[in-house]
Amino acid sequence: MTDEDLWAEVTAERREQADLLAALRPEQWDAPTLCDGWRVREVVAHTTMPFRTSLGRTLVELVKARGDVNRMADRCARRDAAELTAEKLLASLRHNIAHRWAPPGGGVHGALSHEVIHGLDITVGLGLDRRVPLARVAAVLTGMRPKNIAFFGADLTGVELRATDLDWSHGTGTPLRGLAQDLLLVLCGRRLPPGRLDGEPAPRFSR
């Protein structure tokens, strides 16, 4: 895919997520996701933060967090989720569907990865049967680099990830099979609900 193709996928992913979020019941906004300690509202607060926060303010928050990006993200997500209603969070997403924010150094591939992964955090966490378009998942997986995988800290020692719906695999060892989007979550250090993965290592990566 060209960069313009990838930006089109980013826009489509945000639009589809906005439609999905608009259909959630109020209690689902307070349900847990695959992001440890974050409900749906914290995840949406996190993904929409770049639309609502200037670069200068983000740098101030990073200094407050002593340079720890994850600490900053957690603090800001919890704060914004407490201050903003679900309606305001959803409006922030809808109004910025075509926004060309990308994580520092990540480019458009990083933007697509960010949207897809956190969208899956929500849908898989809620037990919703949403399939991200396979070409979109493939674009994220093929763009993953060792440094990206290392960032998430997943221990994949002795395991080969093998997609059942895509010609994609990663690593060597005992096969762990599943949908490409579920294996993407494994790469990102998430633990999945039982039954989504197949193979001897499945319990190691399940909740």
Secondary structure, DSSP 8 states (H G I E B T S, - for coil): --HHHHHHHHHHHHHHHHHHHHT--HHHHTSB-SSTT-BHHHHHHHHHHHHHS-HHHHHHHHHHTTT-HHHHHHHHHHHHHHHS-HHHHHHHHHTTTT-----TTTHHHHHHHHHHHHHHHHHHHHT------HHHHHHHHHH--HHHHHHHT---TTEEEEESSSS-EESSSEEEEE-HHHHHHHHTT--B-TTS-BSTTGGGGB-
